[in-house]
Amino acid sequence: MSDPQIQHQQIRQNVSLAGLTSIRVGGEAEYFIFPRTLLELSESLAWANVHQLPVTIIGAGSNLLISDRGLTGLVICTRHLRGITFDTQAGQVSAAAGEPVARLAMQIGSHGWTGFEWAVGIPGTVGGLVVMNAGAQGGCAADCFVSAKTVNLSTGEICLVYSQDLDFSYRTSALQNSEQLVTEATFKLQTGSDPKVIIANTETKLKARHTTQPYHLPNCGSVFRNPSSDFAARLIQDAGLKGYQIGNAQVSELHANFIVNTGNAKASDIFALIQHIQSVISDRYGVVLETEVKMIGYF
């Protein structure tokens, strides 16, 4: 099959995905594209459907583990779908799916709007923030989410969904594992504060994350969801697994719910380490740790 052109942008073949994930592992995409507009996104979905190819969506790749085997079909990376719009009268901000969450948090703060400071250290994109109901430091997407525009990966149908449609719960939503791709999300914030105060608070939260989490090494964020009434990191640390290593994948010495790539790790090393942690915690505490990191190309 030849490489087609979509709005002057090449669909490429056999593209390594390792550099597109924050933990720097993963195989190749059979076909790959970086759409820069909604039209390019729509046309790439149509191309995949015509050729009966499965579609995988990735954003910042910050909470993602891709198999060393890679991914068949078309991989669409949304990180070039950018744009932020403020509606001052409504106290709402809308952001495109590929907008970095940290950049959005700083933009909101610079407007003197509060309620999004918690998000400054989240390394993902707006699309992933909504789908995963990502959160930090006591806040999460569901707290301020208003609505999202979505497109169906199979039919191309465009929808507008609201908070009540998404069944938000801890680190998940009805959008996870669905055919709906978020293209834009709108959030409601509190207006009228001093921008300098909000930015200072935002930067304080960012510094706190950087001092307690291993940002100095490639990682995929929090690996496990916290079980009810406990913390995954505490269980892993108390089990003596900090620093435990398989290949070049290691349980972080700084934060036990992070796995870091100490250099040239394989996805198989990380996957094996995840399974080892789950086995140890299950045997020792009778607790089943569920992964927060999304693993694709495995099942």
N, C-alpha and C positions, 0 to 999 in steps of 0.2 A: 504494500500500500504506500503510495507516495505521500509526501508531506504536503498537506493543503495550506493555503494561505487564508487567514481569517482577518479581514480588515487590515491587511498589510502586516499582520503579525504571524510569524511562523509557528505552526505546531511542530514541535521537535520530537524526535524519537530517541529512546534509550538515554534519558537524562538522569544523572545521579541525583538522588534526593537527600543525601547525607548533609550537604551544605545548606539545605533548607529546613533542617531541624535543629533545635537548640542544643541537642545532645550529640549532634554531628555523626549520626549513624543512619544506615538504611541503604537499600539497593536502588535500582533504577526504575524510573517510570517508563512504561512502554511508549506512551505519548504524553506530552507535557505542554502546557501553555500558561502564560502570565497575562490574563486579560486586563486591559487598562480602562475599559469602559463597560457599561452594562450591555451595550450592543455586542461587543466582542465576547462577553460572557455568554449571552444568549446564543450567538452563532456557534460558539464552541460546544455548547450543550446540544444544539441541533446536529452538529457534525457527528458527535459521539452517538447520538440516537440513530442517525442514518446508518452508521457503520456498526450499530448494535454492540457498542463498547461500554463496559461499566465505567462510571465516573467516580473519582475520589476527589474530595475537596480538602485542601490544606490552607491554613492561613500563615501565621508566624511559625508554626511547627514547634511551639514552645511546650506543649503538653502531649507530645506525640512520639510514639516509637514505631518506626517502619521496619518491617522485616528485611533481613539481608537479601532475601529473594526478590525484593522490589514489588512493584504493583503493575498488574495488567490493566489495559484500558487507558483512559485519559485521566491524567492528574491535572486539576486546575488549581493554581495557587492564586488566592484572592488578595495578596498583600499589596498589589498596586491599585486596588479599588479604594481610592482615598476621597476625603472630603468631610468637612465639619460645618454645620449650619446652626446658628443660634437664633432662637425665637425668644426675644427678650420679653415680649408681652406675656407669653405663656410660661416662661421660665423653663423652657425645654431646649435640649440640644439633640440634633440628629447627626449621626456619623455613619459613613460608609463602612462596609464589612471589613475592609482591609486596613482601616485606620488603627494605628497602634494604640492600645489602651492607655499606656503611660503618657503618650502625647496628648490624648484627649483629656486626661486628668489634669495635666498642666494647663491646657487651654481653658478648661472650665474654671480652674483656680484663678487664672489671670483675668477672668471676667468678674471675679468677686462672687462666684457661685460656689456653694458648699454642698456636700453630700456625696462627693465622688473622690475625696482624698484617698480613701482606702485602696483605690485601684491603681495608684501610681506605680507600684512595684510589680504589677502583673505584666509579664512580658508578651502576652498574646495580642490578638486583634479583637476588634469589636464583635465580629461575627462569632468567634470562639467564646468570647465573654458571655454572650447571650445563650448560646447553645449549651454550654457547660454550667451556666449559672455560676461562673467563677467568682471567687471572693477572697478577701484577705482582711485581717485586722478588724474583724467584727462586721464587715460590710459585704454585700454581694450584689450581683446584677439585678436580682429580683426586687431589691429594695427601692430602686429608682426607675426600673424599666416601665415604659409606657406602651410601646408598640414596635413592630418590626415589619419591614417589607421582605417577602420571601419569594423565591422562584422554585418551582417544582423541577427537580433534576430530569425527570422523565418526560413531562408534558410541556414544560416551559411556562406553565400557568403562574401568574403573579398574584400574590395574596398579601393582605394586610392582617397581621395577627396581633392580639393584645395579650396583656399579662394573664388574664383569666383563661386564655387558650393554651397556655404553655405548661401548665401543671408544674411550676417551679418547685423543686425541693433541693436538698443539699447536693450541690455540685452536679445537678442534672436538670433537664427540662424535656418536654415532649418533643423538642426538635432533635434531640440526640438519636442517632440511628434512624432518622426519618429521611424522606425524599426532599424535604424543604431546606433550601439554602438561604441563609440570611444575607440580604444585600445591603440593608441599612437598618439602624436601630435608633429609637428615640428614647431619651431619658428625661425625667423631671427632677430638677434640682431646686435648692433654696437660693434665691437671689438677694442682692443688696448688701453683701458683706465686703469688708476691705480686702481687695486683691492681695495686698502684701501679707496680710495675716493668713489668708487661705494658702498662698504659695509657700509660706514658711511652714505651715502645718503639713502640707503635702510633702515638702522636702524632708521634714522630720520623719514622716512615715516611710519614705523611700530609704533614708539612711538606716532606719531600724531594720528594714528587710535585708539590706546589704550586709549588715553586721551579724545577722543571724542565719543567713542562707548562703550557700556556696556559689555566688555569682562569678567567682574567679575561675570556675571550671565548667565545661559544657555539661548541662543537665537538662532534664525534662520536667522540672518543677516538682511539686508534690506527687509522689508516686502512688500513694494509697489514700483513700478516703478515710477520715477519722471514724472509727466505730462509735456506736452510741455510748455516751458517758465515758469516753476515753480518747486518747490521742495516739495515732499510729506511731508517731515519732517516739513517744514514751515507751510503748511496747517494744519497739525495735531496739531502742537504746538499752532498756532493762534486760533484754535478751542477749546483750553483749555483741550485737551485730554491727555497731559502728566500726567502720574501717574494714569490714569483711569484703573480700574481693574475689571476683571470678573474672579471669582474664584481666582486662583493663577497665572493668566496670567495678565501682566501689561504692559501698554505703558511705555517704559523706560523714566525715569526722565532725563537721560543723552542725549538721541537721540530719537526724537519722531517717527522716522521711524523704530524703533526696538521694538519688543515685547519680554519681558523677562519672564522666568519661575521663580517666586519667591519661589517656593518650592512645589513639587508634583502637578503641574498644569496638567490638562488633555488636550488632543488635542482639545476636544470639547470647552474648555474654550478659547483657542487661536483662534479657528475658529469663535466662537461667537464674540470675540473681533475684529477680522478682519472685520466681517460683520458690527459691530457697527460703527467702524471708517469709513468704506465706506459710510454708511448711513448718518452719521453726515456731512461728507465732501460734499457729493452730495447735501444734503438739504441746507447747508450753502453757498457753493461756486458754485454749479452746475458742479462740477468736479467729474468724475468717476475715482477713484483710482484703477488701475489694479495691481494685486499681482505680485510681483517678486518671492516670495517664491513659490516653487512647492508643491501643495497639492495633495496627492494621497490617494486613498481608500475612497474618498468622493462621486465620481460621477460615 
